[in-house]
Amino acid sequence: MRFSLLPNFITDAVTDLTPGFLQEQGVRLLMLDFDNTIVPYTTNHPTDEMAAWLSKMTESSVRLCVVSNSHNDRVKIFCKNYGLDCITHAKKPFSKGIKQCLERYQMPPRACALAGDQIYTDVLGANCAGVKSILAKAIDNHNFWLKARHVLELPFIFLARKRRIRYEKS
């Protein structure tokens, strides 16, 4: 579709997204990045807030699927424990995993969104696949490389905040 590093929406945390907001945007399927979006790289255990949000979302009409670049079994184990579907080895920003998810759920791109913490993988991948992109603040930039990546993303975050809608929890 289109090459863009600007997210459609920015939020402080994926847990701020509500079924109502997503439905207003026409989203019936929310794809979620795993590392630093649902849990930090350093743990497999979500916060109580994240666990409650996952439970609330799975009870809503918005379907969830984790779409992760990870090759690690911890993603599959986490998803099984929380009743989530997942696609690993997604190769974002390429559209392999996103298209696989769209086919699995038989959803058109316009009815889907992808939420993640990285502009160069999650946002770019979503935009190129034609799904709505949601940039969530990273849970924990715990090392130099994650902090450096975030610094490189700042100009795009600044532009997105000026040109796009910022989603804030009501």
N, C-alpha and C positions, 0 to 999 in steps of 0.2 A: 504494500500500500504506500504509505508515505514515510519518508525518513525524517524523524523529528526527535529531538532530545528534550522537548518540553512536555511535561505531563499534563493531562487534562485536568487533574485535581491533585492537590497537595494536602496531606493531613499529618498531624503530629504523631498519630499512632493508628495502626490498622483497626484497633479496638474502638476508635471513634466512629468508624463507619457503621451506619445502621441499615437494617433492611429497608426502612422507609426511604432513606436517601438513595440507596442503590436502585430501588424500584422506580423512584422519580426519574432517574437517569436511564431507565429502560434496561437495567442490568438484571438478568435472570441467573447468570453464572458468574461467580467471582473466583478468579484464579488467584492464588496466593503464593508468593515466594515463601521460602521456608526460613533460611538462615538470616537472622537479623531483622526479620519481619514478624515471624511468629515466636521464635526463640532466638537467643544469642547463639553465636557459633560455639560457645563454651559450655552449653548445657542442652539437654533434651527435655527439660521440664519447663512448661510455660508458667507465667505468673498466674495467680488466682484470677486476675482481671482477664487475661487472655483465655484461660480455660472457660470462664463464664461466658465470654464473648463467643467462643467457638460453639458452645452449647446453645446459646441464643440464636446464632446464625444457622446452625443445623436444623433448628426447629422452624425456621422461617421458610418462605417460598424461594429464597435465593439459594441456589446450589453452590457448594464450595468444592474446589479441587486445588490441591497443592501442586504447583508446577515449579520444579526445582532443578537447577543445574547439577545438584549434588549427585555423586556416585556412591554416597555413604548409605548404609542400611538404616541408619538412625532416622532418616526421613520416613521410610516405609514403616518402621516400628512405631514411630510417633503417630503417623496417620492411622494405622490400624488401631492403636490405643484410643484415639479420639474419633473413630468412625468417619475418617476423611478419605476420600479418594486421592490418589497422587500419581503424578507422572514425574519420574526422575530422568536424569540425563537429557534435560530439555534443550540444552544448547542455546539458551537465550544469549544474545539478542536475535539469533536466527529463529525462525518461526516453527521449527520442528515440533517442539513440545507443546506450543500453543495450538498449532493446527491439530495435533493429536488429541488435545483436550476438546477442541471444538467438534471434532469428528466423534469422539466418545459420547459427548452429550447431545450431538446433533443440534448444535446451536449456531446461529449466524453470528459473525463477529460483532455486529451492532448491538447484540443482546448480552455482551460479555465485557468484563473489565479484568485487568490484572493489577494487583496491588503488590508493590515491592519497594525495597529500600535503595535500589540502585538505578541511576539514570541510564548508564551505559549498557545495562542488561535488561532490566525489567521494563523501564519506560520505553526505551528504543524498541525492544522486542514487541511490546504491546502495540505501539504506534505502527510499526511495520506490518503487523498482522491485522491491523484494522480494528483492534479492540480498544476500549477506553483504558487509559493509563492513569494509575493512582500512585503517586509517590508518597510513601510513608517514611517518617523519620526513622533512621536506623536505631535499633534497640541499644546496641553497644558497639561503638567504634573502638575496640579494645587494643588495637595495635597500630603501628605507624602506617601500614599500607591502607588500612580502612580509613584512617584520618586523612591521609593524602588523597585518596579517591574522593572523599567528601569535599575537600578543598577544590578539587578540579570540577566538581559538580555545582559549586556555588553560583557561578555566572548563570547557569541554566535555571537554577532554583529562583534566582533573582528575577530573571526574565519571565518565568512562569507565574510568579506571584504578581507581576505587573500586568500580564496579558491573560491569565486564566483565572478561573474560579478557585478560591481556596475554601476547602471544606472545613468547617469548624463544628465540633459537637455542640448541639444546642442544649 
